[in-house]
Amino acid sequence: MSRLVLRGMAWQHRRALDPLLGTLPGFRALHPGIDVTWDQRPLAGFEFTPVAELAERYDLIILDHPFAGDIAAGRCLLPLDGLADETTDHAFVGPSLASYRYAGHVWAMPVDGATQVAVCRPDLLASLGHDIPASWDEMFALGKRARAVGQSLAVALKGVHSLMTFFTLCANQGKPCGIDPDRAFVEEDAGLAALAAMRRLLSYCPAQALDWNSIALHDAMVARDDLVYCPAVYCYATYAEADIRRPLAFANLPGLRRASPSGSTIGGTGIGISARTAHRDAAFAYVRYLMEAAVQRAFALYHGQPARIEAWRDEALDRRFGGCFGNTLATMEQAWIRPRYAGYLRFQAVAGDLIETHLRGAIGEAALLERLQVLHARAGAE
């Protein structure tokens, strides 16, 4: 029997692609006339490739929520309002679904739940006799102890990852950055405190921290035996699985001024449907399938990071990932949604590089904050 084939675009990591492929036989069994094929793009492509461009060629797109403003303005995806009623938000961890609701519509359904949390090498932490830090002051004490024995802290601050950590530190202080381009981007005291903390953290990290994205950081912590702890990185729970050389352990975000996990900049992924698809009913059937609690639980069996709250509260799945879900749920529940206005991605691309440039010592604090404000206002106006 011939099958209708939906084309999808995902991103390149076993956390991303493996659960889509692993759960596909179940969908084929329920819908024998429909198949799905998946292409993948690198993390940088996931962060910046315009969804409108992908929607020209693909029926299904795994995307990041900051594209929501551009999507709403251009209507390149179909609204998924019929899949999300007033009770659906509570079916997903933290503000996962809320992050895709913009301008009166839901533009994607969550399939992967993540936010910035702490990660450590539990064996190295134990050798130092130090508890997991609950605050940045505790982390700096750990950094001093680690440095005394030739070890380091870690962080991923390449480009956009610098901006994400800046966002998190401002929101954790109770002064989140502006999400509307006609409002101030950042309160000066919060911005200066965030930058000072990032610079101090770098003094305990290897120089490569400014070249790492979140995947590179996890890879380095697994491969090397000198990186003890990172306070804020997008969680990849699969690095806590038993097949990893040195499994990592995840914990709640440490607070900058006090022990609070609030304000972490939410990430994760959602699945959207191209407005140009010729197979609307089939695409909706597949998205409904991926939303099911049982399918989301199965994601975790294929190295995935489900967005459904039932999977995060499943004790057996949590054990599979070294307690990651239970240990970081408080951070997910108090996560912050970054700007999503039309044009925001232009700001994100430049702002991350500017903060990285500051951390490399090439631009001062005052000039940086002024340029970020101008960029923020200009991106929303263009």
N, C-alpha and C positions, 0 to 999 in steps of 0.2 A: 504494500500500500504506500502510495506517495505521501510525503509529509510536507506540511507547510513549515518553513524554517524561519525562525526569528534570529536576527543578528544582534549580538550584544557586545558592548565594549566595557571591559573591567579594567583593573590596574594590576601591576605586576608584583605579586608576592603570593606565597602559598596561603597566607591568611585570606587573600582576596579571591583567588581563582579556584583553589581546591574545593571550598564548600559549594560553589556554584556547580562545578562539575560533579562532585560527589552526590549531590541531591538531585541531579538531573534525571537519573533513571526513575525516580519516584514520580516526577512530573510526566515523563513519557508514558508511564504505566496508566496514569489517570487521563492523559490526553494523547492517545496513540497517533493522532493526526498532526501533532505539533512537535517540532524539535527546536532546540536553541543551540546556536554556536557562539563561542565567546572569543573575542580578541582581547588583547591586553596592552596597556601603555605603562611606561615607568611612572614612579611616584610624582616626578616633576610634571609630567603630562596630566596626571590626575588633578594636580593642584592648579594648573593654569590653562590647559587646552579648553577653549570656549565650548560650552555644551551645544550651542547652536551649530557649530561646525560638525560635531559628532552626530547631531540629530539629522543631518543631511544623509548620513550613510548607515546609521544603525537604528534598529527598532527599540532597543533597550540600552540604557546608559547607566552605569554606576558612577555616581557623582558626589561632589562635596557641597554642603548646603550654602556656602557663600555665593554660589552661582544663582541663588534664588531670585535676586533682584533683576539680573540680566534675563533670566528665563521668563519672569513675569512681564518684563518690558517687551520681549520679542516673541513670546508665546511659542517657543520652539518645542516645548514639551506639553503634553496633555495634562490638565488638572486631574488630580486623583482624589478629589473630594469625596466621591462615592465610596472610597475604601477607608475613610477615616471619619468616624462620628465623634460625638463629644466624649465617649468613653475610651477611644482608641489611644489617646495620649498615655493613659496609665498602663497600656499593654507593653510599652517600650521603656527602656531604662533611661532615667533622667529626662532631659528635654530633647531626646533624639528625634521624635516626631515633630515637636514644635519647631525645630530648626529648619524644617522643610516647609513650614506653613508661612506664606508671605503674600502680602497684597490680597488677602481674602481667599487664597487657594493653597492646597497642598500639592507641591510639585514633584515630590518623590516620597517613597516609603522606606523607612530605615531597614537596612539589612545587616548593618555592622555597627556596634556600639563602642565608642572610644572617647577618651578625653585625656588631657595631660595629667599624668600621675607620676609617682616616684617609682624607681626601679633600682634594684641592688643585686649584687652577687652575694647571696646569703653566706657562702663559705668564707668569703673575704671579710664580710662584716663580723661574722662570728670570731674569726681569728683576731680581730681588733677588740673584741669584747665590748662592742658598742650596739645599743639598740637602734632600731630604725628611727630616724629623726622625725619629730612631729613639727618642728619649726626650723627656719633657716639658721637661727642661732645654734641649735643642736647640730645642724648639718655642718656649719663651719667648725664646730668643735671636732666633729668626725674628720673633716678635711685636714685639720692640724695633726690628728693622730695618724691618719693615713699617710700624710706626707713624711712623717718621721720614720716610716718604714719603707719608703720608696713607692708608695701607692698614691692614687689620685681619686678625686671626684670626677664626674663626667656630666656632659650636657651636649645637646645638639643645637647649634646656633647658626647653621648655614642659611642665609637668606630668610625666607619666610618663617623658618623655625625660630629665628630671633624675635620676629614680630609676635608669634604665638606665645612665647614665654613672657614677653613684655605685656601683652594683653592679660595673661593669667595673673601676673604679679600686681598689676593695677587693680583688677577685679578682686583679687584676694584682699587688698587693702580696703575694700568697700568703695572704691572709686573707679569703676569700670570705664574704659574708653568709650567715646561717643559712637553710637551706631547710626547716627543721622548726619549727613555731611554738612548740614547747615547749623550744627551745634559744635561746640568746642571738642577737639579730638581727645585731649587728655588734661587733667588737672596737673599743674606743674609739680606740686609736691609729690604726688603719686608717681608721676613719670620719672622724676629725679631719683626717688627711692628705688624704683624698679631697676633703673639703669645702674645705680650704684651696687645693688645686690647682684646683678648679672656680671658686672666687672669683678666683684669680689669672688664670686663663684669661679670665674675663669682663672683666677690666680691659683686655684687648687686643681685645675684641669690640665690635661695635655693640650698642646697648641692645636691639635687636630680637631678640637671641639668646634672650632669655627668653620670647619669643612664638613661636618657631619650633618646629615638629615636624620630623621628618627630611625630609619632602617639601619643606616650606617652605625649609629650609636649602639643599637641592640647587637649588631654583628660584632662590633668591637668589644663590648662587654663580655660576650660569649667567648671570643677568640683569645683575648688578652687576659692576663692574670694580675692586672694592677688597677683596674677600674672598679671601685667599690660601690659607688652610689651616685645616682642622678636624681635630682629633686623634681624635675618636670619634663616629661617627654610623652608623646602620644603612645599609649600602651599597645604593645603587640604581645598578647597573652600567649601566643604560640611559642615564644622564647622561654616559657616556663615548663614546656612539655618535656617528657622524659627522654625524647630522642635528641635533645640539645646537649652539646658537649658539656657545658656548665650551665644548668638551668638557672634562669633568673627568677627573682621574686619581686612582686609588685606591691605597692603600699599607697595609702592615701597621700595626696599632695600635702607637703609641709607648709604651714602658714608663714608668711614673711614677717609679720609683726607679732603673731600669736599662733597657737596651735589650732589652726582652722583649715579644712580642706576646701573652702568655698572659692568660687571664681575661676576654676579651671576652664580653659577655652575648649569647648566641646568640638570633637572631630567626628569620626565614624563615616559611614557612607550610606547613601540611599539609592534606590533604583527608580529611574524615571522612564517614561514612554515617549518616544518621538512623536511630535504632532504630524509628522509626515509618514508615519507607518501605514502600510497598506493592510496591516493585520491587527487592527485595534482589539478585537475581542480576544484573540490569542494572546496578545501582550498583556491585557488585563488579567487573563487567567493565570499567566505565569507570575505576575506580581502578587496576586492573591495567594498563590501557592507559597511563595517565599515568605509571606507574612505569617503563615501558620506556625503556631507554637512548636509543633512536633518537627517541622522542617528547620526552624531556628535552632532547636536543640541538636538536630543532626548536623548543622553547620559546625558545631564545636567538635564533632567527631572527625571533621576534615580540616582541622587547624583553624577554623573560622572563629569569629568573635561576635556572637549573636547580638542583636539589638532588642529582642524580646526579653522582658523582665523575668519570665518564667525560667529562661535559660540561665540568667544571672543568679537566680535563687536555687538552682538545681545543685545539690551538694555533690553529687557524683561528677558533674561537669566541672564544678569548682575545683575538686581535687585533681582532675586531669590537668588543670592549669595552675597547680600549686597554690590554690586559694586566691588567685588573682581577682575573681569577680567579687567575692565577699570582702576582700581586703581593700577594694577601691570603690565599692558601691556608694559610700558616702560622698566621695568626690564626684562621681557621676551625677548623683542626685542634686548636687549644688553647683553644677557646671553653668557656665555663662555662654551665651550665643553671640558670636562676633558679628560685625556689620555684614549686611547682605544687600545693601542698596545697589541699584543699577550703576555700574562703573566701579564698584568696590574692588574688583579683581585687579584693576589698573593700579589702585592704591596699594594693595597687598604686595604686588610684584616689586614695586619700587621701595616701599617702606621697609620690607624685610632686609633688602640689600643696604639701605641706609643705616639701620640699627647694627647690622653686621659691621659696616664700615666704622661706625662709632666704636664698637667693641674692639676693633683693630687699631684704634687710636687715631683715626684720620679725620674725625669730625667731632666737635665739642658737643656737650649736652644741650646748651641753649640753642645752638644752630640746628641741631637735630630735631628738637621738639618744635621749633618754628617751622622747619621744612615739612615735618609730618602734618602739622595743622594745615598748611597751604595745600599739600597733596590731597589731604582728606576732603577739603572743601572743593578743590578743582575736580577730583575724580567724580564726585556726585553731580557736578554741573555740566560735564562734557557729554 
